[in-house]
Amino acid sequence: MYVSTLCAVVFRVTIAMVPVVAPALAFAAVFPDTIFINGFEPCTGVQCAQVACPGGGTTSISGTVYMPNGTLPLPNVRVYVPNETLAPVPAPPVHARCDEVSSGNPIAMTVSAANGTFTLSNVPAGVNFTAVIQAGKWRRQIPVPSFPACTNTALAATQTRLPRSLEDGDIPRIAIATGSADSLECVMRKTGVVDSEFGVGGSAASIQLYNSNGTSHFDSAHGGAAFGPATTGLWGSEAMLSAHDDVLLACEGSPLSTSKPATALQAMKDYADAGGRVYMGHWQNYWLQANAASWVNLATWNNGLPSPANPITATVDTSHPQGAVLSAWLTAANATATPGVIIVEQPKHTLISIDEDIARRRLYNDNVDGVASVQLFSSTLPVEATPSAQKGRLIFSDMHPALGDSSQPSSAFPSGGCTTPVTTIKPQDAALLYAIFDLERCVDSSRE
């Protein structure tokens, strides 16, 4: 507890922990528990403008956190008031764990709920201050004008969306390996990130595209540059992978075309274990099946099963806290009319089950043509490490993006294959967008 003093007067106001909107993150140990009253010392910066309100009231801001598109809400996002200048986000692939203090010495903090809403209590009163919205390495700083003490100010959706460009804030360095059966690059456009943030590997762009049997170049309106090969430019070494915060691997069309050399398999594991984030689409299970023993143990596969009849209904596994969050989010995002389930078009069926001691099932169907099917799962990494030592995260999906867009070697990005409007987001595309942002969620000791 901290004691505030003015001359010989000792004054301390202690408050209970500000309630963290579910799901909770592991920052309780570092959350400040003292309100500094105007005129009392010691205090610095906007901390000095925190006030005690009568009758248990508070000075607060509220709103809803959105993806950059400003329409899809986001849970698990930290919203806080820093008291110091923010440090730059760490270089790839390092990500902060949930129990690490956020940059800027926060004096008030909360986390957005499953529907993206938040109320941040005990913010400064009567002075201008900055609020930070942070989801992993997505980070935006919002100037908040002065408002009276012991009142709430509602922030507009334009203020509380994540950045669309580097002019807005910080965006993770994301690599996408394009695949002919998976228009993942088109899904990424639907996040709301502007096209100018897409570029080739090694550029200054936030989202870097590599060719892996899919779309291979930009259209003329976007410069016409060819994507470098993923084989030698992305997973050729751990160093190449480590130039990125997130690596998204689209389905290449067949299990044989996903074969990778042993050096690439080891590089991918080393990258993810060091804190990188990896999304694997259908047939990218090769990385798991052929890799070191700890990745092999994550799941049970059957690569010989036919694709199920179209569509199937996938159930959200709510036995874990983040599954319950996903279930509530699908309803909040209007991705389902029936809570707890989602309709999957053109489903695939290679993943039978997972080891729930080391991974978390997200979407599943226990009877697809008589065989169990897992459509989406996640795991924190290294698998073999204790949860308190884990840093990375991987997500595997047996779902392709919804029908409408395509990714072919002859296609030009974005006009050649991304033919649906960026505002057209079908249910499974919403689930994939959720997974892309969930990659950036901090790792704690729950394997969630």
N, C-alpha and C positions, 0 to 999 in steps of 0.2 A: 504494500500500500504506500502511496506517496503522500507526504504532508506538505501542504501549501502554507507559506507564511508571509505575513506583511508586518515589517518591523517586529514588535514583540508579540503580535497577535498570531496565534496558531489557529488555522481554520482548515478543516478537511471535510469534504463531502464525499461520502462513499456511495456508490450505486451498485446495484446488482448487475451481473453480466447482461449486456444488451441481448435480448432474445435473438438468436440466429434463425432466420427463416429456413425451414427444412429444405434441402438436406444440410445438416451441419457440417462444417469443415473443421479441421483440427488446428484452429488458431487460438483456442481459448487461453492457452498458456501465455500468449503474448499480447492479449487484448488489454488495452488500458482500462483501469477501473476507478479512475478519479476524474471528477469534473472540476475544472479550475474556474473559480468565480472571478468575474471582472474586478480588477484592481488588486487581486491577491497575487503574491509571488511565492515561489518562482514559477514562471510559465514563459513560453516562447511562442511567437507566431500566432496563428489563428487559434491555437490552444487557449490563449488568454480570453477568447471571445465565447468560450463555452459557458453556459449559464445554468443555474439550477432554477427550475420552474416550480411554481406552487402546485400543490395538489397532485403531485406525481406526473405533471405534464412534461413536455420535452420540445425542443426545437428540432425540426426534422425536415428531410426531403423525401420524396417518394416518386415512384414511377414504375416503368416496365422496361427491362433490358431486352433488346432485340438484336437479331443478327444484323449485319450491315444493310440488308434489304429493308429494314424498318418495319417488317410485317410479322416475322416469325419470332416469338418470344424465346428467351434462353434462360434456363435454370443454372444454378451452381456458379453464378458470376459474382465475384467480389465487387462490392461498392463501398468506397471508403473516402475519408477526407485525410489527405496527407498534411503533415506539418512541416515538411521539408521538400526540396526539389527532388523529383524522381530520378533515380539512377537509370541509365539505359537498360533495356531488357538484356538478359544474358545472351551471349553468342550461342548459335546452335551447336550441339543439340541439347544443351543444358536447360532443364526446366526446374523451377522451384517446387519443392514438396509443399503439401498443405500446411505443415507445421512450421514453415519458415515465415518470418515477418515480411509483409509486403513492403515494397520500396516506398520511401517517403515518410517513415515514422508515423503511421496512421494514428489518429486520435479518435476515430469513430469508424466502425466497419460493420457490414452485414453481408448477407448472401442472398441472391435472388431465388425465389421459390420456383416450383415446378412450372408455373405459368408465367415466369419472368418477373413477377412483381417484387417490389422491395419497399421498405421504409427504413431509412437510416436516421436513427435518433442521435441526440446530443451533438448536433452539428453546430458550428459557430453561429452566433447571432449578431446582427448589426454590422457585419463586415463582408466584403467580397471574399470568396474562398473558392477552392478548386475541389471538385469531386472526381474520383477516378473510377472507371468501370473496367474491370479486368477479368478476362477469361483466358488463363494461361498466358500466352504471349500476344493475344489480342488485348490492346489497352488503349483507352481513350480518356483524355483529361477534359473535364467540362467546367467552364467558368460558371460559378453560381453567384448572381448579384446579391447584395445585402438584402435581408428581410428581417422582420421583427422577431424578437425572442418569443419562444413558447408558442410558435405557430408552425404549420406545415406548408411547405412549398412543393407543388406537384411539378415535376419536370416533364417536358414534352417528349414524344417519341423521337423527334429529330435530335434531341439531346442525348438520349439514352440508348441509341443503337451503337453497335461496334463500328470501328472505322471501315470505310469503303476504300480508302486509299491511304498512302503514307502521309498525305497532307492532313488527314483526319486524326491519325494516331499511329500506333504500332500494330503491325500485322505479322504473324509468323512467316518464316521463310518456308514455303510449301513446295514440294516437288510432286508432280503428277506424271506417272508413266502411263501413256495412253495405250489402250488395248482395243482390238477390233470388235470385241463383244460387249464393251462397257463404256458408255459415254460419260465417264466420270468428270472429264474437263467441262462438260456442259452443265452437270450438276453443280460444279464449283461456281460457275457464273451466277447460279441462282441464289448464292449466298448474298448477293448484292455488291460484291467487290467489283470495282470498275474494270473494264477491259484493259486499261493502260497498266494495270498491275500484273497482267499476264505477260510472260516473256520466255525466252529460251534459257536453257541451263547455263549458269555462270553469269547471267545478266544481273542487273540491280532490281529486277522485278520481284515482287513478293511471291508470286505463284509461277514456278518455272516448269515448263513442259518438256518432257523427254519422250521420244518415240519408242514404243515397245509393241509393235504390230498394230498400232492404231493411227489416229490422225497424226500427220507428220510435219505439217507446216502451217504458218499463219496465212490468212488470205491477204490479198493485196491491200485492202483497207487498213490492215494492221501490220504492214511492212513486209509480208511474204517470207519471213525468215524460216528456215527449216529447223525442226527440232533435232537436237543431237540424240544419238542412240543411248537408250537407258543402259545397255550392256556395258559400255565403256565410259559413259559420262555420269551415271548415277550409282549403280550398284557394283561398279568395278573395284571399289575399295571402300573401307570404312571412312576414310578421309573425304571421299566424294559425297557419301551419304551424310556425313556430319556437317556439310555446308547447309543443311536444311533442318528445320525444326520438326517438320512432318513430312512423311513420304507416303503417298497414296498410289497404290498399285492396282490398276484396272485389269479386268479379265482380258486375257489375250486370245481366248477363243478355243483352246484345247489344252488338255493336261500336258501333252508333249511339248507344246511351244513354251510352256513355263519352266522347262528344265533350266537350271542355273548351275554354274560350276561351283565346286566346293568353296573356292575363295569368296564367291559372292554370298553363298549361304552363311559363311562365318562372318563376313563383313556386315550383313544385315542384322544378325544376332548381336554382334558387338555394338553396333550403332544403337539399337533399341535398348539394350541393357544399360548403355551409358546415359540414357535419358531421352532418346529419340522417340518419336511417335510414328507408328506404322499402321496404315489401313490396307487390308488385303481383300480384294474382290474375289469373286468366283474363279476357281482354278489357280489362284495364287496360294492356295493351300499347299502347293508344292514346297514353299518356303518352310512350312511347318512340318510336313511329312518327311522331308529329306534333310532336315537340319539336325542340330545337336539334340541329344536325348531329352533335354528339358522341354523343347518345343514339340517334339514328337508326342510327349505325354499329355499335351493340352487337350487333345480331342481324338475321337474315333471317326474314321472316314470310310466311305465306299465310293470310289470314283467310277464304278460301273453301273450305277443306278440311272434309269432314264429320268428325264425331266418330268415333274408331276403334271397332271392335268391343270390347265390354267383357269382361274387363279386358285390360290390357296388362302386360307385364313391363318395368320400367324398370331399366336398368343404372347402377350408380354409376360415374362417371368417376374412376378412381383415379390418373390421370396427374399430378394435382396433390396436394400434401400434404394439403390439407383434404378432398379427395375421399376419400383413404384413411382419414381420420379418420371421415368420415360413414359409409363402408362398415363400419368396425369398430363404430361406434356402433349402427347398425341391428341388428347381431347382438347387441350387449350389451343393447339395449333390447327384445329379443325381437320386433322388427318384421319379421323375415324368417327363414325356415327355411333359405334358401340364401344364403350370404354373397355380397355384391356386387350383389344385385338386390332389387327390391321390387315387389309387386303393386299396380297402380294401378287402382282402380275408376272407372268413368265418366270415362275420360281425355278430355282435349281435345287439339286438334292445330292450333295456330296458329304455334308457334315451330319453325322448321326447323333453324336453326343459329345459332351465335354467333361473334363474332370473338374467338378465344382469345388474342389479344395484349392485349386490354383487358378480358376477362371470363373467368369460369371456369364451365364446364359442371359440373353436379352429378349430374343424372339424365337419361338419354336412352334412346332406342331407335332404332337405325339403319334400321329397316324397319317402319314402321307403314303398312300398306296400300301398300307400295312407296315411301314417302317417309320421310325421316329426321324425327325428332321429339326436341325437347329439352323435358323436363318441368320442369326447375328449373335456374336459373343465377344467378350473382351477379356483381357488379362493384363495385369501389371507385371513389370519385369525388373530384374531378371527373375524368371520363374523359380529358379533354385534358391533365390535369396529370401531372407526373412522379410516380411512386409515392411518393417521399419527401415530396411536398406534398399527398397525398390525405388526406381527412378523413372522407368519407361512405361509405355503402354502400347498394346496392339489391339486392333479390332479386325475380326474377320466377318465378311458378309457373304452369304449365299444368294443374296438378292442383287440383280442388276438394276440400274436405273429404270424407271418406267418407260414404256414404249413412247416413241416420238422423236428422240434424238439418236444419233449414231456416231460411230467413230471408226473410220476406215483409213487405210494408208494413203489413199488418194484424196481424202477429204482435206479441206482447208479450215482452220479454226479462226473464228467461230462460225462463219456463215455456211460452211460446207456440211457440217453435221448437227450443229446446235440450232435446229429449226423451230423448236417450240419457244414461245415467249419466256423470258426469264421469270415472269410472274406466274407461269403455269407450273404448279408444284403438286404433283400427285402424291398420294399417301406414302408410297415407299420412297419417293424422292425426299419427302419430309424426314422420313426415318434415316435416310442416308446423310442428309444435311445435319441432323442431330448427331449422328455418329462422327462426322467430320469435326464438329465443335467439341464433342465429348472426348476426342483424342487429346485435346489441349487441357482437359481438366487435370488439376493437380493430383498427384499420387499421395495417398495417406497409408495408414497401416491396416486398412480393412479389406484390401484386394478389390475394392470397388472401383 
